[in-house]
C-alpha cells in the first residue's frame, strides 16, 4: 500500500502524533471499510489506511480465558498482623497479661439473694436483706420469730403459775390463763365423809352429826344439814368446849385465799349479851388470825353464809384452822352452833 504524496486535496493523516487511543479516536478516524478493494481501508478520498483497530474498551469479558489474575501474595502470619481475640482494636498497645488463649472469665460475683429491705425467719433466726442483696442474720429469738421479727414472751406450749393462776403459752407466744378454779385445801370440808370427823382433829366429844332433816330433839340437830347428809354441831350442851382443827398447807404462789362456811345458831338465850361463842381462827406461826366470831346474839335457824378473804402472805405456809365453841353453864338456856359446807380455798397451780 502506497500513500500518495501530495495527491488530492482531502485531509491527510499524519503518520505520527495522531495514533489511536482507547479514548476519543478523533474525527480523523472516521474511516470506512468495504470499499471493495478486498483489504485495507482507505481514507475518504480513497487513501488506503492501516487496518482498522478495534477501539472498544478492554473488559474482563474480553480477556482470554487463560488470563487469570496473578495469584495474591499471602503474607505469612506474624505477631504484627495476627488476628486478635475478637475484641475491637483499640489502637493502643496491649499492656495486659499474656493471652492464654482461654476465654476471659468475669469476676466471681454471686447473684443477689434477696431484695432490701425484705425480712424473713430461718428457724428462730431473724434475717434482713441488706442493700447488696444478701441476707444478714440477727441473734436468734428467745421464743418465736415471725416475718423476720422476734415476737412473744414465752415458748409456745410451756406453762407457768402466776398468782395462783396456771397459764399456758399459746401459739403466738402469749400467756393465756387456763381459768384455774379454786382448789379446796381442806379435807372433808363439808363433814359429809363420815361421822368420825375424818380429816379433822377432835380432842373432845362427837361434833359431826347426820342431819337429813330438821330435828330439835336429843341427838337430832335443830336444822337439816346445809349440805347433806352431815353437819358440825358445836355446843348444844352447857359448859361445852368443842374443838375441831385441821392443818393446811397453803401452796406457794397461791392467791385468792378464801375461808367460808354456813352457819345457823339456835339458842334459848335472849338479850344482847354474848355468853356462848363460836370462833374460827387461823394459827400461822405466832400469828393468830380471827376468821369468824358468832355468839348467842347471832341466833338464826336459816343457813347463813360467811366468807372471808385471807392475806396472800399465807402462801407457802403451813397453817392450822381451829374451830371452837364455848358455852356457859346455863343448862336451861343452851346455844347450838350449826356449821356446814366449810371451805378453805386458794387459786393455786397444781
Ligand atoms: Ca354437810
Boltz pocket constraint, residues with backbone or C-beta under 6 A from the ligand:
constraints:
  - pocket:
      binder: B
      contacts: [[A, 190], [A, 191], [A, 192], [A, 225], [A, 226], [A, 227], [A, 228], [A, 229], [A, 230], [A, 231], [A, 340], [A, 341]]
      max_distance: 6.0
